[in-house]
């Protein structure tokens, strides 16, 4: 159960909190959202 929680927390961090220079300083989730808005 602890491992499952730790994995879920890391996935949340990786997708929603981690800032990437390659993504123009955005988190992966923010970059995806922005890309979808621009392309539609």
N, C-alpha and C positions, 0 to 999 in steps of 0.2 A: 504494500500500500504506500509506503514511504517512497519507494522507487517510482511508482506511477505518478505521485504528486510532484516529485522532483523533475521528472521528464516533462510533465505538463507545464510546470513553471518555466523550464528552460525553453520549451517551444514558444511560449508566450513572449519571453524575453527576446528570443531570436527573431520572431516575426514582428513584434510591436514596439520594442524598446531599443534595439540595436541600431545605431546610426552607421550608415555605410557611406564613405566618401564617393565610391563609384555610383551610388544612387543619388548624387547631388545633395548629400547630407540628410537624406530622408531614411526612415525605417523602411524595411521591405514592404510592409503593409501599406504605408503611406504612399510609397512610390507606385505600387500596383493601383491604388485608388486613383491617384493623380493620372496615371497612364490611361485608365479606363475612361475618366472624364474627358481627357483631351481627344482620345480616339473615337469617341461616340458623339 
